[in-house]
Amino acid sequence: MDETKMAPVDPMSKKPFLVKRAAILSAVRRFFEKKGFLEVETPLRIMAPAPELHLQCIPTGDRWLVSSPELQMKQLLASGYGPIFQISKAFRAGERGRLHNPEFTMLEWYRAEADYGALMDDAEGLIRAAALAVPGSLAIAYQDEPIDLGPTWERITVRDAFGRFAGWVPGASPDEDRFTADLVEKIEPRLGRGSPTFLLDYPASMASLARLKHDDPAVAERVELYIAGVEIANGMSELVDPVEQRQRFERDLEERRKRGLDVYPLDERFLAVLENMQPSAGCALGLDRLVMILCDAPSIDRVIAFTEEEC
């Protein structure tokens, strides 16, 4: 994570970017509405966040600000809603830099009877639709680097990416520190150069809420999208086994306890509805970062009205 201290930006210098941001958000909504998705809203304050090890939620009284609307949207999907999407504020403690603000805007969408392959197709169509709104072309440039958003987007597995760029191939449960260091320093800067890249099939130990591949349980059906070396989105084929999901949550909560991090309650409502959840897939996309790329802004500070230092 980039923790560089950011200086305040002149408010009027942001106006051209904010006008373009509004056009991009309109294009996002039109894209999903045309595909039959229902736009939903879920709470910003919740009792039980997902216990992910690398995300720190912000407490507010007896609840927590959402780091993602994921668990609540999945409850809607499991209750019989069709494909759904949401543009939501999200909050994460200690995240500030060129690509981070503690309060940011997240786009999430979920499909029943789908896997992460459908999400990749969605992401391609969505970003092309946004680019045709702003800047008006699929041939864009980000910080003087040409990016082609046309028909050929690279799809590479984690194993292949590490073998190519880091010189080793991670197994089902690689050393976390080594994996993260090489991912950040050797892999991510090379992804999405010239055209977007999907990095898929993460080690099973990093499955999060993703299901394992039926034909290769050493990896999870999880995918991240990169443009110009910047992570834009994170999606997965959803784990719908409540027993396995409970075990994963309990392991993560115990690890949080060992690390001296906040320990959240288990979301029993979410675990209960997994009993009724069909095979499905969901994706979270950082809208501030997407707007930054499409508007050729040097940081997200240019494309959000107020940063942490400005409010």
C-alpha positions in Angstrom: 0.0 0.0 0.0 1.2 3.5 -0.9 1.3 5.5 2.4 2.8 8.7 1.0 1.5 11.8 2.6 -0.7 13.7 0.1 -0.9 17.5 0.0 -4.4 19.1 -0.4 -5.4 19.8 -4.0 -6.9 23.1 -5.1 -10.7 22.5 -5.2 -11.3 24.2 -8.5 -8.6 22.2 -10.2 -10.7 19.1 -9.5 -13.8 20.4 -11.3 -13.0 19.0 -14.8 -12.2 15.6 -13.3 -15.4 15.6 -11.2 -17.5 16.4 -14.3 -15.9 13.5 -16.1 -16.5 11.3 -13.0 -20.2 12.0 -13.1 -20.3 10.9 -16.7 -18.5 7.7 -15.9 -20.8 6.9 -13.1 -23.8 7.5 -15.3 -22.2 5.1 -17.9 -21.7 2.4 -15.2 -25.4 2.6 -14.2 -26.6 2.4 -17.8 -24.3 -0.6 -18.5 -25.8 -2.6 -15.6 -29.4 -1.5 -16.2 -29.2 -2.6 -19.8 -28.0 -6.0 -18.7 -31.0 -6.3 -16.3 -29.2 -5.8 -13.0 -31.1 -4.3 -10.1 -29.4 -1.4 -8.3 -29.5 -1.9 -4.5 -28.4 -0.1 -1.3 -27.1 -1.8 1.8 -26.2 -0.4 5.3 -22.9 1.5 5.8 -22.8 0.5 9.5 -22.8 -3.3 10.3 -22.4 -5.6 13.2 -20.1 -8.2 11.7 -17.6 -7.4 9.0 -15.8 -10.2 7.1 -12.7 -11.0 9.1 -10.1 -10.5 6.3 -6.6 -10.3 7.7 -5.4 -7.3 5.6 -8.4 -5.0 5.9 -9.0 -3.0 9.1 -12.5 -1.7 9.6 -13.3 1.6 11.3 -15.5 1.3 14.5 -18.5 3.5 15.0 -20.2 3.0 18.3 -21.3 -0.6 18.6 -20.9 -1.3 14.9 -18.4 -1.0 12.1 -18.3 1.0 8.9 -18.3 -1.4 5.9 -15.1 -2.1 4.2 -17.2 -3.6 1.5 -21.0 -4.3 1.0 -20.2 -7.9 0.1 -21.8 -9.9 2.8 -25.1 -7.9 2.7 -25.3 -8.1 -1.1 -24.8 -11.8 -0.9 -27.7 -12.1 1.5 -29.9 -10.4 -1.0 -28.6 -12.7 -3.8 -29.3 -15.8 -1.6 -32.8 -14.5 -0.8 -33.8 -14.7 -4.5 -32.7 -11.4 -6.0 -31.5 -11.6 -9.6 -28.3 -9.9 -10.7 -27.6 -6.9 -8.5 -25.1 -4.0 -8.4 -24.3 -1.2 -6.0 -22.2 2.0 -6.0 -21.4 2.4 -2.3 -19.1 4.2 0.0 -16.6 2.0 1.8 -14.2 2.6 4.7 -10.8 1.1 5.7 -8.6 2.3 8.5 -4.9 3.3 7.8 -5.2 3.4 4.1 -3.9 6.6 2.5 -1.8 7.3 -0.5 -1.9 7.9 -4.3 -4.3 5.0 -4.7 -5.9 5.0 -1.2 -8.3 7.2 0.9 -9.9 5.8 4.1 -13.3 6.6 2.5 -13.7 5.6 -1.1 -16.3 4.5 -3.7 -16.8 0.9 -4.5 -18.8 -0.7 -7.3 -19.9 -4.3 -6.6 -22.0 -6.6 -8.7 -23.2 -10.2 -8.2 -24.6 -12.9 -10.5 -26.4 -16.1 -9.7 -25.6 -19.2 -11.7 -22.3 -17.7 -12.8 -18.6 -18.1 -12.2 -15.6 -15.7 -12.4 -15.4 -16.1 -16.1 -18.7 -14.2 -16.4 -17.2 -11.5 -14.2 -14.3 -11.0 -16.5 -16.6 -10.6 -19.4 -18.7 -8.1 -17.4 -15.6 -6.1 -16.5 -14.4 -5.8 -20.1 -17.8 -4.6 -21.2 -18.2 -2.2 -18.3 -14.8 -0.5 -18.7 -15.2 -0.2 -22.4 -18.6 1.5 -21.8 -17.1 3.9 -19.3 -14.2 4.7 -21.6 -16.6 5.5 -24.5 -18.2 8.0 -22.2 -14.9 9.4 -21.0 -12.5 10.0 -22.7 -14.6 8.8 -25.7 -12.2 6.2 -27.1 -10.9 2.7 -26.3 -7.4 3.9 -27.1 -6.5 5.8 -24.0 -3.2 6.9 -22.4 -2.4 6.9 -18.7 0.5 9.1 -17.6 1.9 8.9 -21.2 1.5 5.1 -21.4 -0.8 4.0 -24.2 -3.5 1.5 -23.1 -5.7 -0.4 -25.6 -9.1 -1.3 -24.1 -10.1 -3.1 -27.3 -10.8 -6.8 -27.7 -7.7 -8.5 -26.4 -7.2 -8.5 -22.6 -4.5 -10.8 -21.2 -5.6 -13.5 -18.7 -2.7 -15.1 -16.8 -2.7 -17.4 -13.8 -0.8 -16.6 -10.6 1.4 -19.6 -11.2 2.4 -18.4 -14.6 2.9 -14.8 -13.5 5.2 -15.8 -10.6 7.1 -18.2 -12.8 7.6 -15.6 -15.5 8.4 -12.6 -13.3 9.5 -13.9 -9.9 11.2 -17.1 -10.8 9.2 -19.4 -8.6 5.8 -21.0 -8.6 3.6 -20.7 -5.5 1.8 -23.9 -4.2 -1.5 -24.2 -2.4 -0.1 -22.4 0.8 2.9 -20.3 0.0 4.8 -18.2 2.5 2.6 -15.2 2.8 5.3 -12.6 3.3 7.3 -13.8 0.3 4.2 -14.1 -1.8 3.0 -10.6 -1.0 6.4 -9.0 -1.4 7.0 -10.5 -4.8 3.4 -9.8 -5.9 3.8 -6.1 -5.0 7.4 -5.6 -6.2 7.7 -8.0 -9.2 4.3 -8.9 -10.5 1.9 -6.1 -10.2 4.1 -3.4 -11.8 4.2 -5.5 -15.0 0.5 -6.2 -15.3 -1.9 -4.2 -17.5 0.8 -2.7 -19.6 -0.4 -1.8 -23.0 -3.8 -3.5 -22.3 -5.6 -4.7 -19.2 -4.6 -8.0 -17.5 -6.6 -10.4 -15.4 -4.5 -12.2 -12.8 -6.4 -15.4 -11.8 -6.4 -18.6 -9.8 -4.8 -17.6 -6.4 -3.4 -20.1 -4.0 -6.0 -21.9 -1.9 -4.7 -20.3 1.3 -5.6 -16.9 -0.1 -9.1 -17.9 -1.3 -10.9 -15.4 1.0 -14.6 -16.0 0.2 -13.9 -17.7 -3.1 -14.5 -21.4 -3.9 -11.7 -23.7 -4.8 -11.4 -25.0 -8.4 -13.2 -28.4 -8.8 -10.3 -29.8 -10.9 -7.5 -28.2 -9.0 -8.2 -27.5 -5.3 -4.7 -26.0 -4.8 -6.1 -22.8 -6.3 -9.2 -20.6 -5.8 -11.3 -19.1 -8.5 -10.3 -15.6 -7.6 -9.3 -12.9 -10.2 -7.9 -9.4 -10.0 -7.9 -6.9 -12.9 -4.9 -4.5 -13.5 -4.6 -1.5 -15.8 -1.2 0.2 -16.1 0.1 -1.7 -13.0 -2.8 -0.6 -10.9 -5.3 -3.1 -9.3 -8.8 -2.0 -10.4 -11.0 -5.0 -9.4 -11.2 -8.2 -7.4 -13.7 -10.9 -8.2 -14.4 -14.5 -7.5 -16.6 -17.5 -7.9 -18.4 -17.5 -4.6 -17.9 -20.1 -1.9 -21.5 -21.2 -1.0 -20.7 -24.0 1.5 -21.6 -22.6 4.9 -19.5 -25.2 6.8 -16.4 -24.4 4.9 -17.0 -20.6 5.1 -17.5 -20.8 8.9 -14.2 -22.7 9.2 -12.4 -20.0 7.1 -13.9 -17.2 9.2 -13.0 -18.9 12.4 -9.4 -19.4 11.2 -9.1 -15.8 10.1 -10.6 -14.5 13.4 -8.0 -16.6 15.4 -5.2 -15.2 13.2 -6.5 -11.7 13.8 -6.5 -12.4 17.5 -2.9 -13.6 17.4 -1.8 -10.5 15.5 -3.5 -8.2 18.0 -6.1 -7.0 15.5 -9.7 -6.2 16.2 -11.8 -9.5 16.4 -15.3 -9.1 14.9 -18.4 -11.2 15.6 -19.3 -13.9 13.2 -22.0 -12.9 10.8 -24.5 -15.7 11.6 -27.1 -14.2 9.2 -24.7 -14.5 6.3 -23.7 -18.0 7.2 -27.3 -19.1 7.5 -28.3 -17.8 4.1 -25.4 -19.6 2.4 -27.6 -22.7 2.8 -29.9 -21.3 0.0 -27.3 -19.7 -2.2 -26.9 -20.9 -5.7 -23.5 -21.1 -7.4 -22.7 -17.4 -8.0 -20.0 -14.9 -8.7 -19.2 -11.4 -7.5 -16.8 -8.6 -8.2 -15.7 -5.4 -6.4 -14.2 -2.6 -8.5 -12.6 0.6 -7.1 -14.4 3.4 -8.9 -12.0 6.1 -7.8 -9.1 4.2 -9.4 -11.1 3.6 -12.6 -12.0 7.2 -12.9 -8.3 8.1 -12.2 -7.2 5.9 -15.1 -9.8 7.0 -17.6 -9.2 10.7 -16.7 -5.4 10.4 -16.8 -5.2 11.8 -13.2 -1.9 11.3 -11.3 -3.7 10.2 -8.1 -7.2 9.5 -6.8 -7.0 12.9 -5.0 -7.9 14.6 -8.3 -11.0 12.6 -8.8 -12.7 12.7 -5.4 -14.2 16.0 -4.1 -12.8 15.7 -0.6 -9.8 13.7 0.6 -9.2 12.8 4.3 -7.2 16.0 4.7 -9.8 18.2 3.0 -12.8 17.5 5.2 
